[in-house]
Amino acid sequence: MICLGYYSKEKNDIINKYCFDNNISKIFILSPKKFYFDCSFHDHEFIEYSDIIEYVFFYRLLQEIDKNVLVVVNECLRTQNRYDLTYNCIRNFLNQTSHQLIFQYLPIIDTLDDFFILFDFDTRSKWKREKTESLLKESRIEVKPISIKLNKIEVKVDDALHKKYLKGKDKLFDNIGLRDPHTIPRNLYLLSGKAKLTKVNPLKKYIGRNNRFKLDNLSTYKENSFYDKYSVFEFCHNFISFSDFLALSKQTKIDVLVSALKVDQWYFERFQSWIQRINDAYSKIQ
């Protein structure tokens, strides 16, 4: 079964009910460490996502997973590569038992194709070479849709910053060569930081790419826990980092500082489009 949008306590309740109904003897929970949760089942073991491919874990689990073991795949949608080595290892574990629960906060990283990675786990890759929406009925899917809303906070920029932005853009385009073209927006986006400082409220929490301005109330996307409500000082570039932030913070309504520079507008529209793809995925999955 695939469970989307569930919190830690709800995951534990689902696991306990499943174990009671199916006479489970042990649970292996495959999960990135930052997504570990309190599991009250008497015999459970967490396996850190990055350790799954290590021989010492891989071969032991192949030996210990049997028909009475439940494998829980928790927040393991980490890459869009359906044939990733870690994913292949997980599928090997799932072939050892008929009992699996797949937990994921959001259904995709970027596109609906990503959901089929979770579908592979739940169906033991029976349709691994296919990605048609009609197949989704072959899996039991429980969904608690997450409705994300971004609220734009406009930030003005002065002429000096605008000129610096144009000069920086021209320089980046002149030197891009064969490098990743996303280098351009990544670097240009950082230029609006000083303008956004004028909108920072010392009583609020913010999240950004780095803390180059030494703000006491700013966290970065690299952190493994978020306990407050945050405004976006600047977006990360990769969707998965923002997805992790949402899953850990459980925020659904988020203020975003957006300067008048075109690159800021581009990032805001980029993440708005991403949210729409998440909503579209829900409508196709349910």
C-alpha positions, 0 to 999 in steps of 0.5 A: 500500500502507498500512503501519501501525506501522512504524519509520523503518528499516523504512520505509526498507527497504520504500521501497528494496524497492519502488523496486527492484521497480518501477524508480522514478526519484525519490521525493517524501516528504510528511511533517510535519517532525518525522516525517522519517526517513533515506531511503537512496534516491539521489533523494528529496525531503521535502516538509513537510506544511504546505508542500503547499498552497503554490503553489510546491510544489503546481504543481511536484510536479504537473509532476514526478510521473509514472509513474516516481515514487513518492509516500510519504505519511508520518504525514499523518493530521493532521485528521479532515476527509476533505475537507481542502485538504491532503488534496485536494492529496495526492490530486492528486499521487497521481493522477499516478502508480500508485506510492504508499506510505502510512505511519502509526504508528496507524490512526486519530485518533479513530474508524475513519472516520479510516482511510478518509482513508488508504484514499482515498490508497491507492485514489485516492479511488475510493470517497471517498463511501463508508466501509463496512468491506467496502471495505477489501479493495480496499487492500493493508494491512500492519499491525504492531499497537501495543499501548498500556497505561496504568498508573494511579498514584493521587494523593490530594488534600486537602480544600482542593484538593477545595473549590477544584475544586468552586468552580472547576467551578461558576464554569466552568459558570456562565460557559460560555454558547455556548463549547466545553463542553470548556473545562470539563474542560480548565481543571479538569484543571490544578487537580490539578497541585500534588497530582501534584507529590508523586508526581513522581520527580526521576529520571524523565521526565514529559510534560504540557501545559505546564511551569508548575511549572518542572520540569527533568524535564518535557517538553510535547506541543509538542516534536518529539522524545522520547528517553526513557521518560515518565510522563504528568503530565497528558494533552493534550486532543486525541488527535492530540497524544497520538498524535504523542507515541506515534509519536515516543517509541515508548512502549507502556506508560505510567504516568499520574498520576491524582488523586482529582478526577473530571476526572482520572478522566474523562481517564484513562477517555477515553484508555482508551476511545480505546485500545480504539477503536484496538484495534477498528480493528486488528481490522476492518482486518486 
